Amino acid sequence: KNEVEQSPQNLTAQEGEFITINCSYSVGISALHWLQQHPGGGIVSLFMLSSGKKKHGRLIATINIQEKHSSLHITASHPRDSAVYICAVRETSGSRLTFGEGTQLTVNP
Amino acid sequence: ETGVTQTPRHLVMGMTNKKSLKCEQHLGHNAMYWYKQSAKKPLELMFVYNFKEQTENNSVPSRFSPECPNSSHLFLHLHTLQPEDSALYLCASSHPGQGTNYGYTFGSGTRLTVV
């Protein structure tokens, strides 16, 4: 069992829909990252959070440390949001990141 | 560009070849990382360098040899690779150590195909 579990693995939505991607982890962490990977491979860091909630444009990330759970929400989704979204945690014991398997999001026009 | 530059973007090499991947950042970060992303698998950490010193080797075969001549540059030397080594190799950098006041920055990756 992976230390970082994401759901769903694949998600297809219609443009405009509200989207939620979930991440659960089993280790103690100092921070959690949400990353976006487009076809071609480059990875962009969307959020780094250790508590509460962060918002950037149409993206919202929340984390519940007690429940070891985080969610990434996309409001008013758009086809350009189509990408793989990856949850990664930085364990309290070091500097490395442990990654989830990613969620492939496809937003259809 | 994210601030972390990887070259080449694509590489095809034979199993007897020797090649090198390069990563460069001028973000003032002192920690640099090599990750491997194989199809349908999560990213796997390969190596970590803090202040030019290797601090983690995640049981990587010796046919992968990292080099970090300074805090801004990181290389991955490849020799006698196997077809199963074909993957996307990603470089990242950050401020080292614990704490939350840091960010990870990833490069665009090198897509490696071993034939």
Backbone of each chain as ProteinMPNN parsed JSONL, in Angstrom:
{"seq_chain_A": "KNEVEQSPQNLTAQEGEFITINCSYSVGISALHWLQQHPGGGIVSLFMLSSGKKKHGRLIATINIQEKHSSLHITASHPRDSAVYICAVRETSGSRLTFGEGTQLTVNP", "coords_chain_A": {"N_chain_A": [[0.86, -1.192, 0.0], [0.601, 2.144, -0.969], [2.107, 5.005, 0.554], [0.883, 7.355, 0.044], [-2.214, 7.999, -1.119], [-4.338, 8.562, -3.834], [-7.496, 9.703, -5.049], [-10.114, 10.258, -7.46], [-8.533, 7.847, -9.727], [-8.823, 8.397, -12.382], [-10.606, 10.991, -13.992], [-13.286, 12.407, -15.592], [-14.782, 15.3, -16.813], [-17.308, 17.749, -17.581], [-16.95, 20.907, -19.15], [-16.991, 23.615, -16.936], [-17.869, 22.296, -14.697], [-17.621, 21.552, -11.164], [-14.801, 20.329, -9.563], [-13.314, 17.763, -7.614], [-10.463, 16.425, -6.159], [-8.987, 13.901, -4.257], [-6.706, 13.215, -1.54], [-5.045, 11.008, 0.515], [-2.928, 10.218, 3.267], [-0.433, 8.363, 5.082], [1.616, 8.9, 6.8], [3.56, 10.954, 9.108], [3.708, 14.38, 8.382], [5.424, 17.331, 7.174], [4.679, 19.071, 5.249], [2.402, 19.351, 2.474], [2.094, 18.874, -0.98], [0.461, 19.967, -3.911], [0.626, 19.138, -7.247], [0.866, 19.804, -10.756], [0.864, 18.135, -13.786], [1.446, 18.379, -17.125], [0.847, 16.912, -20.41], [3.872, 15.797, -21.918], [5.413, 16.276, -19.764], [6.486, 18.25, -17.927], [6.404, 19.535, -14.613], [4.41, 21.453, -12.489], [4.306, 23.288, -9.54], [1.47, 23.66, -7.643], [0.314, 24.17, -5.106], [1.605, 24.465, -1.795], [1.046, 23.273, 1.337], [0.479, 23.247, 4.877], [-1.453, 23.408, 6.709], [-4.965, 24.106, 7.067], [-6.284, 26.048, 4.455], [-5.797, 26.987, 1.049], [-6.026, 29.305, -1.662], [-5.995, 29.872, -5.124], [-6.779, 31.646, -7.744], [-8.977, 29.753, -9.626], [-8.495, 27.515, -8.224], [-8.521, 25.576, -5.267], [-7.097, 24.445, -2.294], [-7.223, 22.2, 0.398], [-6.422, 21.027, 3.684], [-6.52, 18.531, 6.188], [-4.991, 17.91, 8.969], [-5.303, 16.219, 11.177], [-6.946, 14.205, 10.2], [-5.372, 13.314, 8.182], [-5.649, 14.038, 5.439], [-6.213, 15.552, 2.284], [-7.667, 17.83, -0.06], [-8.091, 18.819, -3.453], [-9.65, 21.316, -5.178], [-11.317, 22.351, -8.112], [-12.854, 25.038, -9.476], [-15.424, 25.934, -11.827], [-14.455, 24.424, -14.121], [-12.19, 24.009, -16.918], [-11.28, 23.098, -20.282], [-8.479, 23.488, -20.5], [-7.591, 22.812, -18.025], [-7.122, 20.17, -18.088], [-5.042, 17.608, -17.187], [-2.512, 15.783, -15.342], [-2.896, 15.462, -11.917], [-1.035, 15.628, -9.038], [-0.475, 14.493, -5.797], [1.77, 15.125, -3.176], [3.789, 14.373, -0.372], [5.788, 15.776, 2.196], [7.733, 14.207, 4.397], [8.023, 14.376, 7.962], [10.48, 13.556, 8.79], [12.493, 14.144, 6.984], [13.804, 15.539, 3.86], [12.765, 14.579, 1.521], [10.231, 14.026, -1.002], [7.219, 12.146, -1.082], [5.221, 10.579, -3.421], [1.862, 10.512, -4.675], [-0.026, 8.433, -6.98], [-1.183, 9.963, -8.862], [-3.842, 11.777, -10.494], [-5.624, 11.551, -13.38], [-7.051, 14.065, -15.085], [-9.601, 14.961, -17.272], [-11.124, 17.455, -19.02], [-13.879, 18.092, -20.804], [-15.021, 20.058, -23.598]], "CA_chain_A": [[0.0, 0.0, 0.0], [1.364, 3.375, -1.081], [1.911, 5.891, 1.693], [0.042, 8.455, -0.427], [-3.263, 7.461, -1.981], [-5.182, 9.563, -4.455], [-8.721, 9.246, -5.716], [-10.06, 9.046, -8.259], [-7.366, 7.728, -10.603], [-9.198, 9.08, -13.621], [-11.793, 11.821, -13.807], [-13.715, 13.134, -16.795], [-15.789, 16.285, -16.451], [-17.719, 18.714, -18.599], [-16.517, 22.277, -18.87], [-17.838, 24.337, -15.995], [-18.159, 21.505, -13.507], [-16.779, 21.649, -9.969], [-14.023, 19.093, -9.507], [-12.6, 17.49, -6.371], [-9.499, 15.317, -6.153], [-8.668, 13.629, -2.863], [-5.4, 12.639, -1.215], [-4.891, 10.538, 1.895], [-1.558, 9.787, 3.506], [-0.368, 7.566, 6.308], [2.818, 9.236, 7.564], [3.614, 12.312, 9.607], [4.247, 15.24, 7.338], [5.641, 18.74, 7.468], [3.999, 19.827, 4.207], [1.791, 18.583, 1.391], [2.122, 19.601, -2.242], [-0.334, 19.6, -5.077], [1.401, 19.394, -8.454], [0.154, 19.612, -12.017], [1.76, 17.667, -14.843], [0.818, 18.367, -18.444], [1.518, 16.031, -21.372], [5.204, 16.343, -22.181], [6.126, 15.913, -18.552], [6.86, 19.265, -16.956], [5.578, 19.576, -13.409], [4.262, 22.78, -11.885], [3.81, 23.241, -8.178], [0.266, 24.473, -7.49], [0.183, 24.574, -3.707], [2.276, 23.787, -0.695], [0.31, 23.665, 2.534], [0.675, 22.438, 6.078], [-2.681, 23.492, 7.499], [-6.017, 24.985, 6.576], [-6.806, 26.165, 3.092], [-5.193, 27.997, 0.198], [-6.792, 29.54, -2.88], [-5.288, 30.596, -6.175], [-7.664, 31.648, -8.907], [-10.083, 28.785, -9.534], [-8.017, 26.345, -7.492], [-8.567, 25.643, -3.807], [-6.543, 23.25, -1.657], [-7.476, 22.129, 1.835], [-5.771, 19.916, 4.355], [-6.921, 18.216, 7.556], [-3.834, 17.184, 9.48], [-5.753, 15.157, 12.084], [-7.48, 13.102, 9.396], [-4.368, 12.978, 7.163], [-6.395, 14.093, 4.192], [-6.216, 16.828, 1.578], [-8.456, 17.879, -1.283], [-7.86, 19.879, -4.438], [-10.898, 21.643, -5.859], [-11.243, 23.254, -9.268], [-14.172, 25.585, -9.776], [-15.627, 26.349, -13.224], [-13.378, 23.748, -14.847], [-11.977, 24.387, -18.319], [-10.435, 22.089, -20.954], [-7.044, 23.665, -20.261], [-7.256, 22.196, -16.736], [-6.827, 18.749, -18.321], [-3.658, 17.318, -16.794], [-2.412, 14.862, -14.209], [-2.713, 16.178, -10.657], [-0.267, 14.743, -8.169], [-0.319, 14.861, -4.393], [3.062, 14.677, -2.658], [3.969, 14.792, 1.013], [7.146, 15.829, 2.727], [7.678, 13.602, 5.714], [8.663, 15.181, 8.993], [11.812, 13.044, 9.076], [13.512, 14.46, 5.997], [13.485, 16.52, 2.829], [12.25, 13.962, 0.309], [8.793, 13.978, -1.236], [6.607, 10.875, -1.458], [4.19, 10.976, -4.369], [0.741, 9.663, -5.063], [0.046, 7.951, -8.357], [-1.717, 10.975, -9.761], [-5.219, 11.716, -11.007], [-5.728, 12.07, -14.74], [-8.281, 14.846, -15.27], [-9.949, 15.392, -18.629], [-12.287, 18.34, -19.04], [-14.388, 18.186, -22.177], [-15.737, 21.316, -23.879]], "C_chain_A": [[0.894, 1.24, 0.0], [1.079, 4.25, 0.124], [1.009, 7.071, 1.342], [-0.954, 7.889, -1.434], [-4.123, 8.582, -2.522], [-6.431, 8.922, -5.031], [-9.455, 10.443, -6.306], [-8.77, 8.977, -9.072], [-7.598, 8.462, -11.909], [-10.503, 9.83, -13.388], [-12.074, 12.563, -15.106], [-14.867, 14.05, -16.409], [-16.163, 17.124, -17.668], [-17.268, 20.103, -18.169], [-17.522, 22.961, -17.944], [-18.115, 23.588, -14.701], [-17.162, 21.8, -12.387], [-16.108, 20.294, -9.76], [-13.336, 18.974, -8.153], [-11.704, 16.271, -6.554], [-9.033, 15.148, -4.706], [-7.314, 12.961, -2.688], [-5.4, 12.246, 0.254], [-3.482, 10.012, 2.078], [-1.474, 9.148, 4.881], [0.831, 7.901, 7.193], [2.703, 10.641, 8.126], [4.292, 13.21, 8.605], [4.523, 16.639, 7.868], [4.963, 19.621, 6.419], [3.42, 18.876, 3.176], [1.762, 19.472, 0.156], [1.038, 19.071, -3.169], [0.43, 20.071, -6.313], [0.537, 19.121, -9.673], [1.17, 19.213, -13.081], [0.99, 17.576, -16.15], [1.514, 17.336, -19.325], [2.847, 16.627, -21.808], [6.047, 16.308, -20.936], [6.38, 16.986, -17.526], [5.882, 19.344, -15.799], [5.592, 20.98, -12.845], [3.706, 22.606, -10.483], [2.618, 24.191, -8.044], [0.162, 25.044, -6.075], [1.169, 23.806, -2.846], [1.546, 24.235, 0.564], [0.57, 22.704, 3.678], [-0.534, 22.506, 6.994], [-3.691, 24.332, 6.739], [-6.29, 24.896, 5.09], [-6.02, 27.23, 2.35], [-6.003, 28.101, -1.083], [-5.929, 30.311, -3.866], [-6.145, 30.524, -7.421], [-8.828, 30.695, -8.695], [-9.706, 27.533, -8.744], [-8.063, 26.597, -5.991], [-7.987, 24.343, -3.27], [-6.804, 23.333, -0.167], [-6.724, 20.945, 2.415], [-6.311, 19.78, 5.769], [-5.84, 17.325, 8.141], [-4.258, 16.01, 10.361], [-6.235, 13.943, 11.294], [-6.501, 12.651, 8.315], [-5.023, 12.948, 5.771], [-6.329, 15.507, 3.607], [-7.091, 16.721, 0.347], [-8.014, 19.043, -2.147], [-9.17, 20.085, -5.172], [-10.601, 22.575, -7.03], [-12.666, 23.737, -9.545], [-14.229, 26.009, -11.234], [-14.551, 25.753, -14.116], [-13.394, 24.093, -16.331], [-11.125, 23.316, -18.984], [-8.941, 22.261, -20.701], [-6.615, 23.149, -18.887], [-6.905, 20.716, -16.892], [-5.338, 18.5, -18.103], [-3.686, 16.19, -15.763], [-2.129, 15.695, -12.966], [-2.129, 15.21, -9.642], [-0.193, 15.334, -6.775], [1.023, 14.325, -3.916], [3.219, 15.196, -1.237], [5.44, 14.81, 1.369], [7.074, 15.33, 4.152], [8.447, 14.449, 6.714], [10.115, 14.776, 9.22], [12.861, 13.466, 8.062], [13.051, 15.455, 4.963], [12.833, 15.906, 1.599], [10.733, 14.085, 0.239], [8.383, 12.548, -1.562], [5.353, 11.205, -2.24], [3.049, 9.983, -4.428], [0.871, 9.296, -6.53], [-0.523, 8.941, -9.353], [-3.156, 10.715, -10.153], [-5.237, 12.344, -12.387], [-7.082, 12.761, -14.894], [-8.434, 15.229, -16.734], [-11.215, 16.226, -18.541], [-12.698, 18.535, -20.488], [-15.163, 19.488, -22.395], [-17.234, 21.073, -24.043]], "O_chain_A": [[1.799, 1.383, 0.822], [-0.031, 4.253, 0.656], [0.44, 7.71, 2.227], [-0.565, 7.364, -2.477], [-4.583, 9.445, -1.775], [-6.427, 7.762, -5.442], [-9.429, 11.529, -5.727], [-8.002, 9.939, -9.104], [-6.685, 9.071, -12.469], [-11.388, 9.358, -12.674], [-11.21, 13.254, -15.645], [-15.817, 13.621, -15.754], [-15.423, 17.191, -18.65], [-17.216, 20.422, -16.981], [-18.734, 22.89, -18.148], [-18.55, 24.186, -13.716], [-16.033, 22.229, -12.623], [-16.763, 19.251, -9.777], [-12.838, 19.961, -7.612], [-12.139, 15.227, -7.042], [-8.725, 16.125, -4.022], [-6.839, 12.239, -3.566], [-5.718, 13.055, 1.125], [-2.904, 9.429, 1.16], [-2.334, 9.364, 5.735], [1.042, 7.258, 8.221], [1.865, 11.429, 7.688], [5.326, 12.855, 8.04], [3.946, 17.075, 8.864], [4.702, 20.796, 6.676], [3.881, 17.746, 3.022], [1.45, 20.66, 0.233], [0.747, 17.875, -3.195], [0.827, 21.231, -6.417], [-0.395, 18.318, -9.63], [2.199, 19.866, -13.253], [0.029, 16.818, -16.28], [2.638, 16.927, -19.034], [2.939, 17.831, -22.044], [7.275, 16.311, -21.022], [6.483, 16.672, -16.34], [4.671, 19.232, -15.99], [6.64, 21.616, -12.736], [2.748, 21.862, -10.271], [2.744, 25.388, -8.303], [-0.05, 26.241, -5.884], [1.516, 22.659, -3.13], [1.438, 25.432, 0.832], [0.842, 21.52, 3.478], [-0.629, 21.74, 7.953], [-3.338, 25.151, 5.891], [-6.501, 23.814, 4.541], [-5.623, 28.242, 2.926], [-6.592, 27.121, -1.54], [-5.234, 31.262, -3.507], [-6.232, 29.484, -8.074], [-9.571, 30.807, -7.719], [-10.506, 26.606, -8.615], [-7.7, 27.669, -5.508], [-8.345, 23.262, -3.737], [-6.635, 24.382, 0.455], [-6.429, 19.978, 1.713], [-6.534, 20.773, 6.463], [-5.779, 16.131, 7.846], [-3.655, 14.938, 10.308], [-5.968, 12.8, 11.667], [-6.784, 11.691, 7.598], [-4.947, 11.956, 5.046], [-6.381, 16.505, 4.326], [-7.239, 15.641, -0.225], [-7.62, 20.1, -1.654], [-9.736, 19.142, -5.725], [-9.751, 23.461, -6.946], [-13.565, 22.939, -9.814], [-13.216, 26.398, -11.814], [-13.82, 26.48, -14.788], [-14.428, 24.417, -16.915], [-10.318, 22.678, -18.309], [-8.205, 21.274, -20.689], [-5.42, 23.054, -18.606], [-6.445, 20.081, -15.943], [-4.49, 19.109, -18.756], [-4.751, 15.713, -15.369], [-1.228, 16.534, -12.965], [-2.658, 14.121, -9.417], [0.111, 16.514, -6.595], [1.378, 13.187, -4.223], [2.829, 16.323, -0.933], [6.226, 13.98, 0.912], [6.438, 15.943, 5.01], [9.397, 15.146, 6.36], [10.897, 15.549, 9.774], [14.039, 13.169, 8.262], [12.042, 16.136, 5.145], [12.389, 16.638, 0.715], [10.047, 14.225, 1.251], [9.115, 11.825, -2.238], [4.523, 12.0, -1.8], [3.237, 8.778, -4.256], [1.758, 9.782, -7.233], [-0.36, 8.773, -10.562], [-3.624, 9.577, -10.144], [-4.908, 13.519, -12.551], [-8.128, 12.115, -14.837], [-7.509, 15.755, -17.353], [-12.247, 15.765, -18.052], [-11.943, 19.08, -21.293], [-15.866, 19.962, -21.503], [-17.99, 22.014, -24.283]]}, "seq_chain_B": "ETGVTQTPRHLVMGMTNKKSLKCEQHLGHNAMYWYKQSAKKPLELMFVYNFKEQTENNSVPSRFSPECPNSSHLFLHLHTLQPEDSALYLCASSHPGQGTNYGYTFGSGTRLTVV", "coords_chain_B": {"N_chain_B": [[9.284, 28.452, -18.679], [10.47, 27.131, -15.592], [12.498, 27.89, -13.981], [14.142, 25.867, -13.379], [16.18, 24.168, -15.441], [16.353, 21.622, -17.779], [18.369, 19.537, -19.791], [19.16, 17.108, -22.314], [15.826, 17.559, -23.788], [14.731, 15.342, -24.932], [15.979, 12.037, -25.366], [17.489, 9.433, -27.056], [19.048, 6.422, -26.682], [21.453, 3.806, -27.174], [22.027, 0.585, -25.64], [24.699, 0.307, -25.11], [25.737, 2.783, -25.037], [27.118, 5.877, -23.64], [25.835, 8.546, -21.911], [24.839, 11.831, -20.743], [22.638, 13.519, -18.518], [21.561, 16.835, -17.911], [21.022, 19.308, -15.415], [20.036, 22.508, -14.368], [19.874, 25.245, -12.177], [19.101, 28.545, -11.063], [18.03, 29.57, -8.777], [18.828, 29.97, -6.287], [18.597, 27.805, -4.675], [19.672, 25.149, -2.535], [19.395, 22.465, -2.478], [19.117, 19.647, -4.52], [17.521, 17.353, -6.737], [17.088, 14.141, -8.255], [14.515, 12.559, -9.99], [12.661, 9.711, -11.084], [10.246, 8.887, -13.474], [8.289, 6.423, -14.387], [6.105, 4.818, -16.75], [2.736, 4.792, -15.703], [3.378, 4.751, -13.001], [4.086, 6.111, -9.707], [6.136, 9.05, -9.164], [9.568, 8.387, -8.545], [12.005, 8.821, -6.126], [15.434, 9.308, -6.821], [18.079, 10.367, -6.268], [19.438, 12.635, -3.813], [20.872, 15.78, -3.302], [22.413, 17.888, -1.029], [23.713, 21.016, -0.533], [25.783, 20.391, -2.368], [26.562, 17.873, -1.555], [25.963, 14.406, -1.661], [23.129, 13.162, -0.196], [21.182, 11.281, -0.207], [20.678, 8.132, -1.66], [18.617, 6.296, -3.383], [18.764, 3.394, -3.476], [19.673, 3.061, -6.112], [20.633, 1.636, -9.227], [24.086, 1.144, -10.203], [24.572, 1.898, -12.79], [23.534, 4.337, -13.148], [24.866, 7.397, -12.483], [25.262, 10.057, -10.413], [26.256, 13.534, -10.404], [27.324, 16.447, -8.78], [28.583, 19.312, -9.234], [28.413, 21.896, -8.262], [26.164, 24.042, -6.39], [24.305, 24.814, -8.251], [24.188, 23.156, -10.413], [23.451, 19.939, -11.676], [24.119, 16.654, -12.601], [23.321, 13.648, -14.384], [24.838, 10.816, -15.076], [24.837, 8.331, -17.51], [25.185, 4.905, -18.268], [25.516, 1.858, -20.046], [22.719, 1.204, -20.017], [19.443, -0.304, -19.556], [16.57, -1.432, -21.447], [14.333, -1.161, -19.74], [14.918, 1.054, -18.3], [13.986, 3.175, -19.624], [12.246, 6.149, -19.379], [10.749, 9.096, -17.884], [12.898, 11.501, -16.73], [13.205, 13.55, -14.054], [14.332, 16.601, -12.755], [14.647, 18.43, -9.734], [14.586, 21.245, -7.491], [15.167, 22.76, -4.281], [14.973, 24.611, -1.189], [17.012, 23.272, 1.327], [16.499, 20.923, 4.102], [14.25, 20.749, 6.93], [10.926, 21.994, 7.659], [8.472, 24.388, 6.548], [8.768, 26.544, 4.947], [9.565, 26.584, 2.19], [9.881, 25.805, -1.27], [9.28, 23.445, -3.828], [10.748, 23.22, -7.002], [10.332, 22.081, -10.202], [11.999, 20.752, -13.068], [11.437, 20.457, -16.654], [11.912, 17.937, -17.466], [13.623, 15.049, -18.881], [12.955, 13.023, -21.508], [13.723, 9.788, -21.773], [14.7, 7.209, -23.891], [15.664, 3.936, -24.162], [17.23, 1.872, -26.397]], "CA_chain_B": [[10.388, 27.926, -17.876], [10.173, 27.199, -14.165], [13.694, 28.241, -13.236], [14.983, 24.676, -13.404], [16.326, 23.838, -16.863], [16.919, 20.293, -18.03], [18.731, 19.217, -21.17], [18.226, 17.434, -23.398], [14.412, 17.264, -23.504], [14.52, 13.971, -25.385], [17.234, 11.331, -25.605], [17.409, 8.026, -27.435], [20.392, 5.876, -26.591], [21.617, 2.372, -27.188], [22.399, 0.021, -24.348], [26.15, 0.397, -24.883], [26.139, 4.192, -25.059], [27.251, 6.678, -22.425], [25.272, 9.878, -22.096], [24.612, 12.549, -19.494], [21.547, 14.472, -18.409], [22.003, 18.027, -17.193], [20.011, 20.118, -14.748], [20.629, 23.77, -13.937], [18.944, 26.196, -11.559], [19.696, 29.756, -10.496], [17.005, 30.039, -7.858], [19.416, 30.076, -4.955], [18.322, 26.6, -3.908], [20.856, 24.361, -2.223], [19.077, 21.042, -2.551], [18.72, 19.238, -5.864], [16.989, 15.987, -6.707], [16.723, 13.422, -9.475], [13.372, 11.673, -9.883], [12.337, 8.912, -12.263], [8.82, 8.635, -13.633], [7.971, 5.39, -15.371], [4.689, 4.81, -17.123], [1.75, 4.244, -14.766], [3.934, 4.639, -11.656], [4.397, 7.404, -9.079], [7.538, 9.475, -9.238], [10.456, 7.713, -7.597], [13.222, 9.564, -5.83], [16.673, 8.591, -7.105], [19.204, 10.945, -5.529], [19.287, 13.955, -3.215], [22.092, 16.491, -2.974], [22.289, 19.083, -0.208], [24.985, 21.748, -0.53], [26.704, 19.641, -3.239], [26.861, 16.56, -1.021], [24.87, 13.45, -1.837], [22.59, 12.771, 1.099], [20.32, 10.112, -0.371], [20.738, 7.3, -2.849], [17.475, 5.434, -3.117], [19.042, 2.058, -4.036], [19.699, 3.206, -7.572], [21.723, 0.846, -9.824], [25.309, 1.911, -10.462], [24.618, 2.387, -14.168], [23.174, 5.742, -13.011], [25.889, 8.011, -11.645], [25.024, 11.485, -10.32], [27.371, 14.433, -10.114], [26.848, 17.783, -8.423], [29.811, 20.096, -9.091], [28.109, 23.087, -7.458], [24.758, 24.051, -5.977], [23.423, 25.202, -9.353], [24.219, 22.182, -11.494], [23.332, 18.527, -11.313], [24.199, 15.787, -13.781], [23.069, 12.219, -14.219], [25.602, 10.107, -16.1], [24.173, 7.075, -17.84], [25.998, 3.984, -19.068], [25.015, 0.481, -20.151], [21.345, 1.152, -19.525], [18.556, -1.344, -20.021], [15.306, -0.864, -21.971], [13.397, -0.806, -18.66], [15.306, 2.359, -17.761], [13.273, 4.2, -20.388], [11.337, 6.846, -18.47], [10.943, 10.547, -17.791], [13.78, 11.822, -15.61], [12.899, 14.91, -13.629], [15.195, 17.256, -11.779], [13.952, 19.423, -8.924], [15.432, 21.911, -6.516], [14.449, 23.382, -3.171], [15.827, 24.899, -0.046], [17.115, 22.011, 2.043], [16.119, 20.868, 5.49], [12.845, 20.63, 7.272], [10.207, 23.258, 7.725], [7.521, 24.547, 5.469], [9.009, 27.764, 4.178], [10.369, 26.286, 1.019], [9.067, 25.28, -2.352], [9.935, 22.596, -4.803], [10.626, 23.632, -8.384], [10.692, 20.973, -11.075], [12.305, 20.976, -14.469], [10.489, 19.877, -17.607], [12.201, 16.523, -17.631], [14.237, 14.456, -20.068], [12.298, 11.769, -21.896], [14.789, 8.876, -22.178], [14.329, 5.925, -24.492], [16.817, 3.058, -24.333], [16.901, 0.896, -27.449]], "C_chain_B": [[10.122, 28.132, -16.382], [11.331, 27.757, -13.365], [14.635, 27.061, -13.09], [15.003, 24.187, -14.852], [16.988, 22.486, -17.016], [17.225, 20.138, -19.503], [19.369, 17.835, -21.232], [16.784, 17.16, -22.983], [14.079, 15.827, -23.876], [15.87, 13.335, -25.667], [16.93, 9.884, -25.945], [18.829, 7.496, -27.414], [20.376, 4.36, -26.642], [22.136, 1.876, -25.857], [23.896, 0.113, -24.078], [26.64, 1.844, -24.833], [26.405, 4.738, -23.664], [26.722, 8.07, -22.738], [25.105, 10.528, -20.729], [23.401, 13.452, -19.605], [22.028, 15.641, -17.553], [20.818, 18.77, -16.603], [20.701, 21.367, -14.202], [19.548, 24.652, -13.303], [19.717, 27.371, -10.992], [18.667, 30.416, -9.606], [17.552, 30.252, -6.457], [19.121, 28.883, -4.072], [19.612, 25.831, -3.67], [20.596, 22.867, -2.182], [18.61, 20.724, -3.962], [18.437, 17.745, -5.871], [16.881, 15.437, -8.13], [15.563, 12.492, -9.141], [13.204, 10.916, -11.187], [10.832, 8.7, -12.293], [8.621, 7.645, -14.754], [6.476, 5.406, -15.633], [3.854, 4.147, -16.033], [2.293, 4.072, -13.351], [4.117, 6.016, -11.048], [5.853, 7.783, -9.31], [8.337, 8.76, -8.156], [11.689, 8.585, -7.387], [14.435, 8.704, -6.149], [17.8, 9.09, -6.194], [18.811, 12.303, -4.954], [20.674, 14.513, -2.939], [21.73, 17.715, -2.146], [23.659, 19.747, -0.141], [26.092, 20.931, -1.209], [27.039, 18.245, -2.725], [25.672, 15.625, -1.213], [24.399, 12.977, -0.471], [21.631, 11.595, 1.001], [20.607, 9.443, -1.706], [19.69, 6.228, -2.616], [17.652, 4.086, -3.814], [19.032, 2.07, -5.555], [20.862, 2.383, -8.139], [22.899, 1.726, -10.223], [25.427, 2.376, -11.903], [24.105, 3.835, -14.254], [24.166, 6.374, -12.036], [25.653, 9.513, -11.584], [26.298, 12.262, -10.043], [26.822, 15.818, -9.828], [28.06, 18.67, -8.19], [29.623, 21.375, -8.278], [26.609, 23.113, -7.201], [23.794, 24.363, -7.109], [23.306, 24.141, -10.429], [24.187, 20.757, -10.959], [23.337, 17.723, -12.602], [23.779, 14.375, -13.391], [23.745, 11.512, -15.384], [25.023, 8.705, -16.264], [25.117, 6.178, -18.635], [25.453, 2.571, -18.943], [23.626, 0.341, -19.566], [20.574, -0.005, -20.158], [17.269, -0.723, -20.569], [14.333, -0.457, -20.87], [13.755, 0.496, -17.954], [14.653, 3.499, -18.539], [12.21, 4.829, -19.493], [11.529, 8.346, -18.649], [11.791, 10.813, -16.554], [13.614, 13.304, -15.292], [13.904, 15.379, -12.59], [14.339, 18.248, -10.998], [14.958, 20.077, -7.995], [14.559, 22.52, -5.438], [15.475, 23.914, -2.189], [15.883, 23.634, 0.791], [16.555, 22.085, 3.455], [14.625, 20.804, 5.698], [12.195, 22.007, 7.322], [9.359, 23.457, 6.5], [7.8, 25.766, 4.614], [9.929, 27.514, 3.002], [9.422, 25.834, -0.078], [9.908, 24.391, -3.224], [9.715, 23.202, -6.178], [11.149, 22.508, -9.257], [11.114, 21.495, -12.444], [11.278, 20.296, -15.352], [10.778, 18.422, -17.917], [12.951, 16.191, -18.908], [13.532, 13.133, -20.325], [13.364, 10.853, -22.479], [14.209, 7.591, -22.742], [15.598, 5.127, -24.731], [16.43, 1.959, -25.324], [17.983, -0.179, -27.544]], "O_chain_B": [[9.615, 29.175, -15.968], [11.169, 28.07, -12.186], [15.796, 27.232, -12.718], [13.964, 23.837, -15.413], [18.053, 22.235, -16.452], [16.444, 20.552, -20.36], [20.053, 17.433, -20.291], [16.551, 16.581, -21.922], [13.259, 15.176, -23.229], [16.792, 13.996, -26.144], [16.21, 9.197, -25.22], [19.716, 8.059, -28.056], [19.419, 3.715, -26.213], [22.628, 2.656, -25.042], [24.319, 0.008, -22.926], [27.825, 2.094, -24.612], [25.991, 4.165, -22.656], [27.125, 8.689, -23.723], [25.213, 9.87, -19.694], [23.161, 14.071, -20.641], [22.794, 15.466, -16.605], [19.751, 18.852, -17.21], [21.798, 21.296, -13.65], [18.447, 24.781, -13.837], [20.837, 27.22, -10.504], [18.448, 31.627, -9.655], [16.827, 30.664, -5.551], [19.357, 28.925, -2.864], [20.527, 25.855, -4.494], [21.5, 22.088, -1.879], [17.797, 21.452, -4.531], [19.032, 16.978, -5.114], [16.616, 16.175, -9.079], [15.602, 11.743, -8.164], [13.557, 11.41, -12.258], [10.218, 8.377, -11.277], [8.764, 7.982, -15.929], [5.692, 5.936, -14.846], [4.209, 3.091, -15.51], [1.718, 3.313, -12.57], [4.287, 6.994, -11.776], [6.691, 6.934, -9.614], [7.875, 8.554, -7.034], [12.328, 9.027, -8.342], [14.477, 7.524, -5.802], [18.394, 8.315, -5.444], [17.981, 13.021, -5.512], [21.543, 13.819, -2.411], [20.846, 18.486, -2.518], [24.644, 19.124, 0.258], [27.196, 20.802, -0.679], [27.743, 17.501, -3.408], [24.526, 15.997, -0.962], [25.185, 12.452, 0.318], [21.301, 10.978, 2.014], [20.756, 10.101, -2.736], [19.853, 5.359, -1.759], [16.821, 3.678, -4.626], [18.452, 1.193, -6.195], [21.964, 2.424, -7.592], [22.73, 2.904, -10.54], [26.306, 3.18, -12.212], [24.224, 4.479, -15.296], [24.287, 5.931, -10.894], [25.821, 10.194, -12.596], [27.278, 11.728, -9.523], [25.954, 16.309, -10.55], [28.528, 18.776, -7.057], [30.573, 21.876, -7.676], [25.869, 22.29, -7.741], [22.585, 24.196, -6.949], [22.414, 24.216, -11.274], [24.802, 20.426, -9.945], [22.652, 18.061, -13.567], [23.872, 13.972, -12.232], [23.292, 11.594, -16.526], [24.76, 7.999, -15.291], [25.775, 6.638, -19.569], [24.993, 2.15, -17.881], [23.376, -0.524, -18.728], [20.998, -0.595, -21.152], [16.917, 0.395, -20.194], [13.578, 0.499, -21.045], [12.997, 0.986, -17.116], [14.762, 4.662, -18.148], [11.376, 4.128, -18.919], [12.349, 8.8, -19.447], [11.435, 10.393, -15.453], [13.845, 14.177, -16.129], [14.27, 14.645, -11.672], [13.409, 18.838, -11.549], [16.037, 19.541, -7.743], [13.371, 22.765, -5.644], [16.678, 23.698, -2.336], [14.856, 22.974, 0.947], [16.188, 23.154, 3.942], [13.844, 20.806, 4.746], [12.827, 23.032, 7.064], [9.526, 22.748, 5.508], [7.1, 25.985, 3.625], [10.958, 28.174, 2.853], [8.264, 25.516, 0.194], [11.12, 24.576, -3.336], [8.611, 23.65, -6.489], [12.272, 22.038, -9.074], [10.646, 22.536, -12.908], [10.36, 19.638, -14.861], [9.973, 17.749, -18.561], [12.922, 16.944, -19.882], [13.514, 12.243, -19.475], [13.864, 11.114, -23.573], [13.336, 6.969, -22.137], [16.506, 5.589, -25.423], [15.46, 1.227, -25.129], [17.882, -1.085, -28.371]]}, "name": "protein", "num_of_chains": 2, "seq": "KNEVEQSPQNLTAQEGEFITINCSYSVGISALHWLQQHPGGGIVSLFMLSSGKKKHGRLIATINIQEKHSSLHITASHPRDSAVYICAVRETSGSRLTFGEGTQLTVNPETGVTQTPRHLVMGMTNKKSLKCEQHLGHNAMYWYKQSAKKPLELMFVYNFKEQTENNSVPSRFSPECPNSSHLFLHLHTLQPEDSALYLCASSHPGQGTNYGYTFGSGTRLTVV"}
